Amino acid sequence: MSKPLIKICGITRMEDALICASLGIQALGFNFYDKSPRYISPNDAATIIEGLPPTIWTVALFVNSPLTRVNEILNITKANTIQLHGDEDCDYLKQLPNIRKIKALRLKDNLTLKGLNSWTGISDFLLFDTWQADQFGGSGKELNEEIFAGIPEEAKRRILSKSFIAGGITPENINCKIKSFQPFGLDIASGVESSPGVKNHLLIAQLMGKLSL
């Protein structure tokens, strides 16, 4: 079983970004939703991104943002990946710049192939997170594998091979998540934080240590 790509989301401090890079984390997320406790200004994100190795996925996260705002922030930050965590539709995605795209789906009902197939060829990756009525992600609520119960196993594996799993991932449960879902990547925020937007370097090291076992 191959190891998934690890993405740490909600980066707000240079020291956190650098420790992630030094520990081999492949993707870092910067949250431009101004109602999030992990919000970072475009200028601050640009400073951090400029100091990172070019191989790292620098992911700009948006929630129902006007396209003009998305383009403005990408121009400032030079982020190389877009993540959409709101109610954006396929037409919206088609108008985005030609860079890597991740579309988050916040789930409260079992998935169907019909709903997932609409994103094929439009978003490079999907991200599955737990639905919360008052949040667009980052709640730390774990995703239940039963959400995929209505999808045939072969189709499920194909979908997850191009998807991230999010929600309540910690050093203690990371290997269980990998075994259960076998995803392309894991998206982690609250599970390695001292407080929203402040990463706990010990927890990040523990997470990567568990992953290497």
Secondary structure, DSSP 4 states (H G I P E B T S, - for coil): -PPPEEEE-----HHHHHHHHHTT--EEEEE--TTSTTB--HHHHHHHHHTS-TTSEEEEEESS--HHHHHHHHHHH--SEEEE-SS--HHHHHTS-SSEEEEEEEESS---HHHHHTTTTT-SEEEEEE-BTTBSS---PPPPGGGGTTS-HHHHHHHHTTEEEESS--TTTHHHHHHHH--SEEEESGGGEEETTEE-HHHHHHHHHHHT-
